[in-house]
Structures are given as C-alpha cells and as structure tokens.
Amino acid sequence: MRWVSALRWSMIAAMAGLALGGCMRRPGPVAIAQPSLDSMAYGGYAGPGPAATAYAAVSAEPTYRLGAGDRLRVVVFGQEGLTNTYAIDASGSITMPLIGAVPAGGKTTSGLAAAITARLRNGFIREPSVAVEIESYRPFFILGEVAAPGQYPYVPNMSVESAVAIAGGFTPRARRDQVTLTHPEGDAAVRAVVPLGTPISPGDTVMVSERWF
C-alpha cells in the first residue's frame, strides 16, 4: 500500500503548508480611534510624543485658513487655565490669558499652535506644548432665490446643492443649473459661476439668481 502512504504524506504536507500560510499572513488594517485634545491633556498624557504627532497629523487641516467667526479648541498641555475654546474675532485674533491677542486669521491650525507656543515660551512657560483644532467653522451665506436665504453654520464637505437644501430649496423662479459663488481670499474676493456640485468653504456666499423665461 505504498501509494496510500504517499497520498497520506501529500495530504499532511498540504495541511502544513496551509497552516504556515495562515500564520505568516499579514494582519489586515486596524482602525485606531484618535483621542480628543482634552483627553490627551487631562487623561494621563505625559507630554508630546509619537501619539501626539500621529494625532496632529490626522486631525489638522493643513489647507484650511482660519478666519473671523471660527471657534477653536486650544489645549496647552498641563495648563488648565490656558486650555479653552476661543473664537476668532472681527480683527482676526484670539485673546488668551497671559499672552493677550494672538493673530489667527489666515493661519492654519498648526501655524496658530506654533505662534501660541512662541508667545508662551517668551517668558511664561519653559517648554509649552500646544495643540489647536477647529471646534466649529464660520458660517456660510446663501442669498437670492431660495426659500430661506440667510446665514447658516458650515458643515465640512458641503456643496452648493447641500447649501440650497439647508436654505429650504429653490423658489419656483430660481435658476437651478448654476449659481454665483463668492469666496473670500485675503482682503479680496473671488467670484465665479459654478454648477451645483461645487464644494463650498466657510465664509462663502452662494447667490441663486432668477431664471429667465
């Protein structure tokens, strides 16, 4: 029964190969929940390290420029008196204890964190560690032929179409294929006629015009 023995050894070898393959298989991606700034500040956080660096890389929005009306959560690790929510005022600044007004308009969250760190290091805290995240964005505006024109809170990843929906939809006289979008750019504004799928940013103004019959 030599062929039976050979078949048995072939089966054993195949099963061993499958077992080894399962052991050597790489694990799939694992989703890791990122901590909030407050939990990092008050939940036993021991200072900036790899975890803080990874969190900042995930949470920061490097292309978004702050502006008046944005509300920010500023955490100065180990300093409860400085950690708070701050609103950017009409002059483009936030006002913090010890260091007073800090220009924020036009900066990214990481840029503002660096500015606050520099201020605190200048005679207040020896080695400050600061993180900034956006708590809520400045509003957008929608005008013209919508049911409820006005000012509305901005939600990330909004489009013109979703802005119209928030404002109650088009009026019967509205032009429904395109709108005029005005985007503030520094001290100027960029205006363009765009389709409904165009993304909008905080502070933008959407103008829905009347259609021509």
Rosetta constraint file for C-alpha pairs under 8 A:
AtomPair CA 1 CA 5 HARMONIC 6.67 0.50
AtomPair CA 2 CA 6 HARMONIC 6.25 0.50
AtomPair CA 3 CA 7 HARMONIC 6.07 0.50
AtomPair CA 4 CA 8 HARMONIC 6.15 0.50
AtomPair CA 5 CA 9 HARMONIC 6.31 0.50
AtomPair CA 6 CA 10 HARMONIC 6.21 0.50
AtomPair CA 7 CA 11 HARMONIC 6.27 0.50
AtomPair CA 8 CA 12 HARMONIC 6.31 0.50
AtomPair CA 9 CA 13 HARMONIC 6.10 0.50
AtomPair CA 10 CA 14 HARMONIC 6.19 0.50
AtomPair CA 11 CA 15 HARMONIC 6.20 0.50
AtomPair CA 12 CA 16 HARMONIC 6.13 0.50
AtomPair CA 13 CA 17 HARMONIC 6.20 0.50
AtomPair CA 14 CA 18 HARMONIC 6.36 0.50
AtomPair CA 15 CA 19 HARMONIC 6.22 0.50
AtomPair CA 16 CA 20 HARMONIC 6.13 0.50
AtomPair CA 17 CA 21 HARMONIC 6.02 0.50
AtomPair CA 18 CA 22 HARMONIC 6.19 0.50
AtomPair CA 19 CA 23 HARMONIC 6.31 0.50
AtomPair CA 20 CA 24 HARMONIC 6.12 0.50
AtomPair CA 21 CA 25 HARMONIC 5.98 0.50
AtomPair CA 34 CA 55 HARMONIC 6.32 0.50
AtomPair CA 35 CA 39 HARMONIC 6.20 0.50
AtomPair CA 35 CA 40 HARMONIC 6.44 0.50
AtomPair CA 35 CA 55 HARMONIC 7.46 0.50
AtomPair CA 36 CA 40 HARMONIC 6.31 0.50
AtomPair CA 37 CA 41 HARMONIC 6.16 0.50
AtomPair CA 37 CA 75 HARMONIC 6.58 0.50
AtomPair CA 37 CA 131 HARMONIC 7.38 0.50
AtomPair CA 38 CA 42 HARMONIC 5.96 0.50
AtomPair CA 38 CA 43 HARMONIC 7.60 0.50
AtomPair CA 38 CA 75 HARMONIC 7.08 0.50
AtomPair CA 39 CA 43 HARMONIC 4.76 0.50
AtomPair CA 39 CA 45 HARMONIC 7.82 0.50
AtomPair CA 40 CA 44 HARMONIC 7.04 0.50
AtomPair CA 40 CA 45 HARMONIC 5.14 0.50
AtomPair CA 41 CA 45 HARMONIC 5.75 0.50
AtomPair CA 41 CA 75 HARMONIC 6.99 0.50
AtomPair CA 41 CA 76 HARMONIC 7.58 0.50
AtomPair CA 41 CA 77 HARMONIC 5.10 0.50
AtomPair CA 41 CA 78 HARMONIC 6.46 0.50
AtomPair CA 42 CA 78 HARMONIC 7.65 0.50
AtomPair CA 47 CA 77 HARMONIC 7.19 0.50
AtomPair CA 47 CA 129 HARMONIC 7.53 0.50
AtomPair CA 48 CA 52 HARMONIC 5.42 0.50
AtomPair CA 48 CA 53 HARMONIC 7.22 0.50
AtomPair CA 48 CA 129 HARMONIC 6.91 0.50
AtomPair CA 49 CA 53 HARMONIC 6.21 0.50
AtomPair CA 50 CA 54 HARMONIC 6.10 0.50
AtomPair CA 51 CA 55 HARMONIC 6.13 0.50
AtomPair CA 52 CA 56 HARMONIC 6.09 0.50
AtomPair CA 53 CA 57 HARMONIC 6.24 0.50
AtomPair CA 54 CA 58 HARMONIC 6.39 0.50
AtomPair CA 55 CA 59 HARMONIC 6.04 0.50
AtomPair CA 56 CA 60 HARMONIC 5.57 0.50
AtomPair CA 56 CA 131 HARMONIC 7.70 0.50
AtomPair CA 59 CA 133 HARMONIC 7.22 0.50
AtomPair CA 60 CA 109 HARMONIC 6.47 0.50
AtomPair CA 60 CA 110 HARMONIC 6.95 0.50
AtomPair CA 60 CA 133 HARMONIC 6.74 0.50
AtomPair CA 61 CA 108 HARMONIC 7.18 0.50
AtomPair CA 61 CA 109 HARMONIC 6.96 0.50
AtomPair CA 62 CA 108 HARMONIC 5.93 0.50
AtomPair CA 62 CA 109 HARMONIC 7.22 0.50
AtomPair CA 62 CA 110 HARMONIC 7.34 0.50
AtomPair CA 63 CA 108 HARMONIC 6.98 0.50
AtomPair CA 64 CA 108 HARMONIC 5.99 0.50
AtomPair CA 65 CA 105 HARMONIC 7.10 0.50
AtomPair CA 65 CA 106 HARMONIC 4.91 0.50
AtomPair CA 65 CA 107 HARMONIC 5.26 0.50
AtomPair CA 65 CA 108 HARMONIC 5.02 0.50
AtomPair CA 65 CA 109 HARMONIC 7.85 0.50
AtomPair CA 66 CA 70 HARMONIC 6.69 0.50
AtomPair CA 66 CA 104 HARMONIC 6.45 0.50
AtomPair CA 66 CA 105 HARMONIC 5.05 0.50
AtomPair CA 66 CA 106 HARMONIC 5.26 0.50
AtomPair CA 66 CA 107 HARMONIC 5.57 0.50
AtomPair CA 66 CA 108 HARMONIC 6.04 0.50
AtomPair CA 66 CA 109 HARMONIC 7.38 0.50
AtomPair CA 67 CA 88 HARMONIC 6.66 0.50
AtomPair CA 67 CA 92 HARMONIC 6.07 0.50
AtomPair CA 67 CA 104 HARMONIC 7.09 0.50
AtomPair CA 67 CA 105 HARMONIC 4.49 0.50
AtomPair CA 67 CA 106 HARMONIC 6.22 0.50
AtomPair CA 67 CA 138 HARMONIC 7.38 0.50
AtomPair CA 68 CA 87 HARMONIC 7.75 0.50
AtomPair CA 68 CA 88 HARMONIC 4.83 0.50
AtomPair CA 68 CA 89 HARMONIC 5.25 0.50
AtomPair CA 68 CA 90 HARMONIC 5.30 0.50
AtomPair CA 68 CA 91 HARMONIC 7.14 0.50
AtomPair CA 68 CA 92 HARMONIC 5.18 0.50
AtomPair CA 68 CA 93 HARMONIC 7.70 0.50
AtomPair CA 68 CA 105 HARMONIC 6.59 0.50
AtomPair CA 68 CA 138 HARMONIC 6.95 0.50
AtomPair CA 69 CA 87 HARMONIC 6.37 0.50
AtomPair CA 69 CA 88 HARMONIC 5.47 0.50
AtomPair CA 69 CA 89 HARMONIC 6.38 0.50
AtomPair CA 69 CA 90 HARMONIC 7.44 0.50
AtomPair CA 69 CA 137 HARMONIC 6.95 0.50
AtomPair CA 69 CA 138 HARMONIC 4.45 0.50
AtomPair CA 69 CA 139 HARMONIC 7.34 0.50
AtomPair CA 70 CA 87 HARMONIC 5.90 0.50
AtomPair CA 70 CA 88 HARMONIC 5.63 0.50
AtomPair CA 70 CA 134 HARMONIC 7.25 0.50
AtomPair CA 70 CA 135 HARMONIC 7.77 0.50
AtomPair CA 70 CA 136 HARMONIC 5.98 0.50
AtomPair CA 70 CA 137 HARMONIC 4.61 0.50
AtomPair CA 70 CA 138 HARMONIC 4.54 0.50
AtomPair CA 71 CA 85 HARMONIC 6.80 0.50
AtomPair CA 71 CA 86 HARMONIC 5.72 0.50
AtomPair CA 71 CA 87 HARMONIC 4.30 0.50
AtomPair CA 71 CA 88 HARMONIC 6.35 0.50
AtomPair CA 71 CA 134 HARMONIC 6.20 0.50
AtomPair CA 71 CA 135 HARMONIC 5.41 0.50
AtomPair CA 71 CA 136 HARMONIC 5.13 0.50
AtomPair CA 71 CA 137 HARMONIC 6.36 0.50
AtomPair CA 71 CA 138 HARMONIC 7.52 0.50
AtomPair CA 72 CA 85 HARMONIC 5.51 0.50
AtomPair CA 72 CA 86 HARMONIC 5.23 0.50
AtomPair CA 72 CA 87 HARMONIC 6.12 0.50
AtomPair CA 72 CA 88 HARMONIC 7.77 0.50
AtomPair CA 72 CA 132 HARMONIC 6.70 0.50
AtomPair CA 72 CA 133 HARMONIC 5.78 0.50
AtomPair CA 72 CA 134 HARMONIC 4.63 0.50
AtomPair CA 72 CA 135 HARMONIC 5.03 0.50
AtomPair CA 72 CA 136 HARMONIC 6.98 0.50
AtomPair CA 73 CA 83 HARMONIC 7.70 0.50
AtomPair CA 73 CA 84 HARMONIC 6.00 0.50
AtomPair CA 73 CA 85 HARMONIC 4.47 0.50
AtomPair CA 73 CA 86 HARMONIC 6.42 0.50
AtomPair CA 73 CA 132 HARMONIC 5.75 0.50
AtomPair CA 73 CA 133 HARMONIC 5.36 0.50
AtomPair CA 73 CA 134 HARMONIC 6.19 0.50
AtomPair CA 73 CA 135 HARMONIC 5.80 0.50
AtomPair CA 74 CA 82 HARMONIC 7.93 0.50
AtomPair CA 74 CA 83 HARMONIC 5.59 0.50
AtomPair CA 74 CA 84 HARMONIC 5.65 0.50
AtomPair CA 74 CA 85 HARMONIC 6.13 0.50
AtomPair CA 74 CA 86 HARMONIC 7.17 0.50
AtomPair CA 74 CA 130 HARMONIC 7.20 0.50
AtomPair CA 74 CA 131 HARMONIC 5.96 0.50
AtomPair CA 74 CA 132 HARMONIC 4.65 0.50
AtomPair CA 74 CA 133 HARMONIC 6.75 0.50
AtomPair CA 75 CA 79 HARMONIC 7.99 0.50
AtomPair CA 75 CA 82 HARMONIC 7.21 0.50
AtomPair CA 75 CA 83 HARMONIC 4.45 0.50
AtomPair CA 75 CA 84 HARMONIC 6.64 0.50
AtomPair CA 75 CA 130 HARMONIC 5.71 0.50
AtomPair CA 75 CA 131 HARMONIC 5.30 0.50
AtomPair CA 75 CA 132 HARMONIC 6.41 0.50
AtomPair CA 76 CA 80 HARMONIC 7.35 0.50
AtomPair CA 76 CA 82 HARMONIC 6.16 0.50
AtomPair CA 76 CA 83 HARMONIC 5.38 0.50
AtomPair CA 76 CA 128 HARMONIC 6.93 0.50
AtomPair CA 76 CA 129 HARMONIC 5.79 0.50
AtomPair CA 76 CA 130 HARMONIC 4.58 0.50
AtomPair CA 76 CA 131 HARMONIC 6.67 0.50
AtomPair CA 77 CA 83 HARMONIC 7.73 0.50
AtomPair CA 77 CA 128 HARMONIC 7.35 0.50
AtomPair CA 77 CA 129 HARMONIC 5.66 0.50
AtomPair CA 77 CA 130 HARMONIC 6.36 0.50
AtomPair CA 79 CA 83 HARMONIC 6.40 0.50
AtomPair CA 80 CA 84 HARMONIC 7.99 0.50
AtomPair CA 81 CA 97 HARMONIC 7.82 0.50
AtomPair CA 82 CA 96 HARMONIC 6.97 0.50
AtomPair CA 82 CA 97 HARMONIC 6.35 0.50
AtomPair CA 85 CA 135 HARMONIC 7.85 0.50
AtomPair CA 86 CA 94 HARMONIC 6.18 0.50
AtomPair CA 86 CA 95 HARMONIC 7.39 0.50
AtomPair CA 86 CA 96 HARMONIC 7.92 0.50
AtomPair CA 87 CA 94 HARMONIC 6.16 0.50
AtomPair CA 88 CA 92 HARMONIC 5.59 0.50
AtomPair CA 88 CA 93 HARMONIC 5.20 0.50
AtomPair CA 88 CA 94 HARMONIC 4.98 0.50
AtomPair CA 88 CA 104 HARMONIC 6.96 0.50
AtomPair CA 88 CA 105 HARMONIC 7.51 0.50
AtomPair CA 89 CA 93 HARMONIC 5.61 0.50
AtomPair CA 89 CA 94 HARMONIC 6.43 0.50
AtomPair CA 92 CA 103 HARMONIC 5.99 0.50
AtomPair CA 92 CA 104 HARMONIC 5.66 0.50
AtomPair CA 92 CA 105 HARMONIC 4.49 0.50
AtomPair CA 93 CA 101 HARMONIC 5.94 0.50
AtomPair CA 93 CA 102 HARMONIC 5.29 0.50
AtomPair CA 93 CA 103 HARMONIC 4.22 0.50
AtomPair CA 93 CA 104 HARMONIC 4.96 0.50
AtomPair CA 93 CA 105 HARMONIC 6.46 0.50
AtomPair CA 94 CA 100 HARMONIC 7.96 0.50
AtomPair CA 94 CA 101 HARMONIC 5.48 0.50
AtomPair CA 94 CA 102 HARMONIC 5.38 0.50
AtomPair CA 94 CA 103 HARMONIC 6.58 0.50
AtomPair CA 94 CA 104 HARMONIC 6.57 0.50
AtomPair CA 95 CA 99 HARMONIC 7.71 0.50
AtomPair CA 95 CA 100 HARMONIC 4.96 0.50
AtomPair CA 95 CA 101 HARMONIC 4.15 0.50
AtomPair CA 95 CA 102 HARMONIC 6.14 0.50
AtomPair CA 96 CA 100 HARMONIC 5.00 0.50
AtomPair CA 96 CA 101 HARMONIC 6.40 0.50
AtomPair CA 96 CA 102 HARMONIC 7.57 0.50
AtomPair CA 98 CA 120 HARMONIC 7.98 0.50
AtomPair CA 98 CA 124 HARMONIC 7.61 0.50
AtomPair CA 99 CA 119 HARMONIC 6.46 0.50
AtomPair CA 99 CA 120 HARMONIC 6.86 0.50
AtomPair CA 102 CA 115 HARMONIC 7.60 0.50
AtomPair CA 102 CA 116 HARMONIC 7.12 0.50
AtomPair CA 103 CA 112 HARMONIC 7.93 0.50
AtomPair CA 104 CA 112 HARMONIC 6.00 0.50
AtomPair CA 106 CA 186 HARMONIC 7.41 0.50
AtomPair CA 107 CA 111 HARMONIC 5.54 0.50
AtomPair CA 107 CA 112 HARMONIC 5.97 0.50
AtomPair CA 108 CA 112 HARMONIC 6.19 0.50
AtomPair CA 109 CA 113 HARMONIC 6.19 0.50
AtomPair CA 109 CA 132 HARMONIC 5.56 0.50
AtomPair CA 109 CA 133 HARMONIC 6.27 0.50
AtomPair CA 109 CA 134 HARMONIC 7.58 0.50
AtomPair CA 110 CA 114 HARMONIC 6.23 0.50
AtomPair CA 110 CA 131 HARMONIC 7.50 0.50
AtomPair CA 110 CA 132 HARMONIC 6.85 0.50
AtomPair CA 111 CA 115 HARMONIC 6.33 0.50
AtomPair CA 112 CA 116 HARMONIC 6.20 0.50
AtomPair CA 112 CA 132 HARMONIC 7.33 0.50
AtomPair CA 113 CA 117 HARMONIC 6.09 0.50
AtomPair CA 113 CA 130 HARMONIC 5.64 0.50
AtomPair CA 113 CA 131 HARMONIC 5.66 0.50
AtomPair CA 113 CA 132 HARMONIC 5.77 0.50
AtomPair CA 114 CA 118 HARMONIC 6.21 0.50
AtomPair CA 114 CA 130 HARMONIC 7.56 0.50
AtomPair CA 115 CA 119 HARMONIC 6.34 0.50
AtomPair CA 116 CA 120 HARMONIC 6.19 0.50
AtomPair CA 116 CA 130 HARMONIC 7.23 0.50
AtomPair CA 117 CA 121 HARMONIC 6.06 0.50
AtomPair CA 117 CA 128 HARMONIC 5.91 0.50
AtomPair CA 117 CA 129 HARMONIC 6.69 0.50
AtomPair CA 117 CA 130 HARMONIC 6.11 0.50
AtomPair CA 118 CA 122 HARMONIC 6.35 0.50
AtomPair CA 119 CA 124 HARMONIC 7.99 0.50
AtomPair CA 120 CA 124 HARMONIC 5.12 0.50
AtomPair CA 120 CA 125 HARMONIC 5.47 0.50
AtomPair CA 120 CA 126 HARMONIC 7.88 0.50
AtomPair CA 120 CA 128 HARMONIC 6.57 0.50
AtomPair CA 121 CA 125 HARMONIC 5.17 0.50
AtomPair CA 121 CA 126 HARMONIC 5.57 0.50
AtomPair CA 121 CA 127 HARMONIC 6.45 0.50
AtomPair CA 121 CA 128 HARMONIC 6.37 0.50
AtomPair CA 136 CA 154 HARMONIC 7.98 0.50
AtomPair CA 137 CA 153 HARMONIC 7.18 0.50
AtomPair CA 137 CA 154 HARMONIC 5.90 0.50
AtomPair CA 137 CA 155 HARMONIC 7.54 0.50
AtomPair CA 137 CA 202 HARMONIC 6.25 0.50
AtomPair CA 138 CA 153 HARMONIC 6.83 0.50
AtomPair CA 138 CA 154 HARMONIC 6.51 0.50
AtomPair CA 138 CA 202 HARMONIC 5.46 0.50
AtomPair CA 138 CA 203 HARMONIC 6.05 0.50
AtomPair CA 139 CA 151 HARMONIC 6.33 0.50
AtomPair CA 139 CA 152 HARMONIC 5.36 0.50
AtomPair CA 139 CA 153 HARMONIC 4.43 0.50
AtomPair CA 139 CA 154 HARMONIC 4.97 0.50
AtomPair CA 139 CA 202 HARMONIC 5.66 0.50
AtomPair CA 139 CA 203 HARMONIC 5.62 0.50
AtomPair CA 140 CA 151 HARMONIC 5.86 0.50
AtomPair CA 140 CA 152 HARMONIC 5.62 0.50
AtomPair CA 140 CA 153 HARMONIC 6.42 0.50
AtomPair CA 140 CA 154 HARMONIC 5.81 0.50
AtomPair CA 140 CA 201 HARMONIC 7.43 0.50
AtomPair CA 140 CA 202 HARMONIC 5.39 0.50
AtomPair CA 140 CA 203 HARMONIC 4.64 0.50
AtomPair CA 140 CA 204 HARMONIC 5.13 0.50
AtomPair CA 140 CA 205 HARMONIC 5.99 0.50
AtomPair CA 141 CA 149 HARMONIC 7.73 0.50
AtomPair CA 141 CA 150 HARMONIC 5.70 0.50
AtomPair CA 141 CA 151 HARMONIC 4.53 0.50
AtomPair CA 141 CA 152 HARMONIC 6.30 0.50
AtomPair CA 141 CA 203 HARMONIC 7.05 0.50
AtomPair CA 141 CA 204 HARMONIC 6.28 0.50
AtomPair CA 141 CA 205 HARMONIC 4.57 0.50
AtomPair CA 141 CA 206 HARMONIC 6.13 0.50
AtomPair CA 142 CA 146 HARMONIC 7.96 0.50
AtomPair CA 142 CA 149 HARMONIC 5.44 0.50
AtomPair CA 142 CA 150 HARMONIC 5.56 0.50
AtomPair CA 142 CA 151 HARMONIC 6.58 0.50
AtomPair CA 142 CA 152 HARMONIC 8.00 0.50
AtomPair CA 142 CA 163 HARMONIC 7.36 0.50
AtomPair CA 142 CA 164 HARMONIC 7.54 0.50
AtomPair CA 142 CA 167 HARMONIC 7.32 0.50
AtomPair CA 142 CA 205 HARMONIC 5.60 0.50
AtomPair CA 142 CA 206 HARMONIC 4.53 0.50
AtomPair CA 142 CA 207 HARMONIC 5.88 0.50
AtomPair CA 142 CA 208 HARMONIC 7.63 0.50
AtomPair CA 143 CA 149 HARMONIC 4.84 0.50
AtomPair CA 143 CA 150 HARMONIC 6.25 0.50
AtomPair CA 143 CA 205 HARMONIC 7.50 0.50
AtomPair CA 143 CA 206 HARMONIC 6.17 0.50
AtomPair CA 143 CA 207 HARMONIC 4.87 0.50
AtomPair CA 143 CA 208 HARMONIC 6.24 0.50
AtomPair CA 144 CA 149 HARMONIC 6.62 0.50
AtomPair CA 144 CA 207 HARMONIC 5.53 0.50
AtomPair CA 144 CA 208 HARMONIC 4.81 0.50
AtomPair CA 144 CA 209 HARMONIC 5.84 0.50
AtomPair CA 144 CA 210 HARMONIC 7.65 0.50
AtomPair CA 145 CA 149 HARMONIC 7.74 0.50
AtomPair CA 145 CA 170 HARMONIC 6.01 0.50
AtomPair CA 145 CA 171 HARMONIC 5.39 0.50
AtomPair CA 145 CA 173 HARMONIC 6.83 0.50
AtomPair CA 145 CA 174 HARMONIC 5.08 0.50
AtomPair CA 145 CA 175 HARMONIC 7.92 0.50
AtomPair CA 145 CA 207 HARMONIC 7.90 0.50
AtomPair CA 145 CA 208 HARMONIC 5.21 0.50
AtomPair CA 145 CA 209 HARMONIC 5.95 0.50
AtomPair CA 145 CA 210 HARMONIC 6.27 0.50
AtomPair CA 146 CA 164 HARMONIC 6.84 0.50
AtomPair CA 146 CA 167 HARMONIC 6.28 0.50
AtomPair CA 146 CA 168 HARMONIC 6.49 0.50
AtomPair CA 146 CA 169 HARMONIC 5.56 0.50
AtomPair CA 146 CA 170 HARMONIC 4.43 0.50
AtomPair CA 146 CA 171 HARMONIC 5.15 0.50
AtomPair CA 146 CA 174 HARMONIC 7.29 0.50
AtomPair CA 146 CA 208 HARMONIC 6.98 0.50
AtomPair CA 147 CA 167 HARMONIC 6.18 0.50
AtomPair CA 147 CA 168 HARMONIC 4.97 0.50
AtomPair CA 147 CA 169 HARMONIC 5.85 0.50
AtomPair CA 147 CA 170 HARMONIC 6.14 0.50
AtomPair CA 147 CA 171 HARMONIC 5.78 0.50
AtomPair CA 148 CA 167 HARMONIC 4.98 0.50
AtomPair CA 148 CA 168 HARMONIC 5.77 0.50
AtomPair CA 149 CA 167 HARMONIC 6.00 0.50
AtomPair CA 150 CA 167 HARMONIC 7.67 0.50
AtomPair CA 154 CA 158 HARMONIC 7.53 0.50
AtomPair CA 154 CA 201 HARMONIC 7.65 0.50
AtomPair CA 154 CA 202 HARMONIC 5.81 0.50
AtomPair CA 157 CA 199 HARMONIC 6.76 0.50
AtomPair CA 157 CA 200 HARMONIC 7.62 0.50
AtomPair CA 158 CA 162 HARMONIC 6.09 0.50
AtomPair CA 158 CA 163 HARMONIC 6.88 0.50
AtomPair CA 158 CA 199 HARMONIC 5.75 0.50
AtomPair CA 158 CA 200 HARMONIC 5.86 0.50
AtomPair CA 158 CA 201 HARMONIC 7.54 0.50
AtomPair CA 159 CA 163 HARMONIC 6.29 0.50
AtomPair CA 159 CA 196 HARMONIC 7.04 0.50
AtomPair CA 159 CA 197 HARMONIC 5.71 0.50
AtomPair CA 159 CA 198 HARMONIC 5.37 0.50
AtomPair CA 159 CA 199 HARMONIC 3.99 0.50
AtomPair CA 159 CA 200 HARMONIC 5.34 0.50
AtomPair CA 160 CA 164 HARMONIC 6.26 0.50
AtomPair CA 160 CA 195 HARMONIC 7.78 0.50
AtomPair CA 160 CA 196 HARMONIC 5.02 0.50
AtomPair CA 160 CA 197 HARMONIC 6.02 0.50
AtomPair CA 160 CA 198 HARMONIC 5.73 0.50
AtomPair CA 160 CA 199 HARMONIC 6.18 0.50
AtomPair CA 160 CA 200 HARMONIC 6.31 0.50
AtomPair CA 160 CA 206 HARMONIC 7.29 0.50
AtomPair CA 161 CA 165 HARMONIC 6.37 0.50
AtomPair CA 161 CA 196 HARMONIC 4.98 0.50
AtomPair CA 161 CA 197 HARMONIC 6.10 0.50
AtomPair CA 161 CA 198 HARMONIC 7.90 0.50
AtomPair CA 162 CA 166 HARMONIC 6.22 0.50
AtomPair CA 163 CA 167 HARMONIC 6.36 0.50
AtomPair CA 164 CA 168 HARMONIC 6.55 0.50
AtomPair CA 164 CA 169 HARMONIC 5.17 0.50
AtomPair CA 164 CA 170 HARMONIC 6.83 0.50
AtomPair CA 165 CA 169 HARMONIC 4.73 0.50
AtomPair CA 165 CA 170 HARMONIC 8.00 0.50
AtomPair CA 170 CA 174 HARMONIC 5.77 0.50
AtomPair CA 170 CA 176 HARMONIC 7.37 0.50
AtomPair CA 173 CA 210 HARMONIC 5.56 0.50
AtomPair CA 173 CA 211 HARMONIC 6.01 0.50
AtomPair CA 174 CA 208 HARMONIC 6.66 0.50
AtomPair CA 174 CA 209 HARMONIC 6.00 0.50
AtomPair CA 174 CA 210 HARMONIC 4.60 0.50
AtomPair CA 174 CA 211 HARMONIC 5.43 0.50
AtomPair CA 175 CA 179 HARMONIC 7.68 0.50
AtomPair CA 175 CA 208 HARMONIC 6.82 0.50
AtomPair CA 175 CA 209 HARMONIC 5.81 0.50
AtomPair CA 175 CA 210 HARMONIC 5.35 0.50
AtomPair CA 175 CA 211 HARMONIC 4.37 0.50
AtomPair CA 175 CA 212 HARMONIC 7.89 0.50
AtomPair CA 176 CA 211 HARMONIC 7.98 0.50
AtomPair CA 177 CA 195 HARMONIC 6.17 0.50
AtomPair CA 177 CA 196 HARMONIC 6.59 0.50
AtomPair CA 178 CA 193 HARMONIC 6.62 0.50
AtomPair CA 178 CA 194 HARMONIC 5.48 0.50
AtomPair CA 178 CA 195 HARMONIC 4.41 0.50
AtomPair CA 178 CA 196 HARMONIC 5.80 0.50
AtomPair CA 178 CA 208 HARMONIC 7.75 0.50
AtomPair CA 179 CA 193 HARMONIC 5.62 0.50
AtomPair CA 179 CA 194 HARMONIC 5.64 0.50
AtomPair CA 179 CA 195 HARMONIC 6.49 0.50
AtomPair CA 179 CA 196 HARMONIC 7.10 0.50
AtomPair CA 179 CA 206 HARMONIC 6.76 0.50
AtomPair CA 179 CA 207 HARMONIC 5.83 0.50
AtomPair CA 179 CA 208 HARMONIC 5.09 0.50
AtomPair CA 179 CA 209 HARMONIC 6.69 0.50
AtomPair CA 180 CA 191 HARMONIC 6.89 0.50
AtomPair CA 180 CA 192 HARMONIC 5.64 0.50
AtomPair CA 180 CA 193 HARMONIC 4.40 0.50
AtomPair CA 180 CA 194 HARMONIC 6.21 0.50
AtomPair CA 180 CA 206 HARMONIC 5.96 0.50
AtomPair CA 180 CA 207 HARMONIC 5.07 0.50
AtomPair CA 180 CA 208 HARMONIC 6.64 0.50
AtomPair CA 180 CA 209 HARMONIC 7.81 0.50
AtomPair CA 181 CA 191 HARMONIC 5.65 0.50
AtomPair CA 181 CA 192 HARMONIC 5.45 0.50
AtomPair CA 181 CA 193 HARMONIC 6.18 0.50
AtomPair CA 181 CA 194 HARMONIC 6.70 0.50
AtomPair CA 181 CA 204 HARMONIC 7.00 0.50
AtomPair CA 181 CA 205 HARMONIC 5.83 0.50
AtomPair CA 181 CA 206 HARMONIC 4.81 0.50
AtomPair CA 181 CA 207 HARMONIC 6.35 0.50
AtomPair CA 182 CA 189 HARMONIC 6.45 0.50
AtomPair CA 182 CA 190 HARMONIC 5.58 0.50
AtomPair CA 182 CA 191 HARMONIC 4.32 0.50
AtomPair CA 182 CA 192 HARMONIC 6.60 0.50
AtomPair CA 182 CA 204 HARMONIC 5.67 0.50
AtomPair CA 182 CA 205 HARMONIC 5.09 0.50
AtomPair CA 182 CA 206 HARMONIC 6.55 0.50
AtomPair CA 183 CA 189 HARMONIC 5.49 0.50
AtomPair CA 183 CA 190 HARMONIC 5.08 0.50
AtomPair CA 183 CA 191 HARMONIC 6.32 0.50
AtomPair CA 183 CA 201 HARMONIC 7.60 0.50
AtomPair CA 183 CA 203 HARMONIC 7.09 0.50
AtomPair CA 183 CA 204 HARMONIC 4.80 0.50
AtomPair CA 183 CA 205 HARMONIC 6.71 0.50
AtomPair CA 184 CA 188 HARMONIC 6.09 0.50
AtomPair CA 184 CA 189 HARMONIC 4.26 0.50
AtomPair CA 184 CA 190 HARMONIC 6.27 0.50
AtomPair CA 184 CA 203 HARMONIC 6.91 0.50
AtomPair CA 184 CA 204 HARMONIC 6.64 0.50
AtomPair CA 185 CA 189 HARMONIC 5.14 0.50
AtomPair CA 185 CA 190 HARMONIC 6.60 0.50
AtomPair CA 194 CA 198 HARMONIC 6.48 0.50
AtomPair CA 200 CA 204 HARMONIC 6.48 0.50
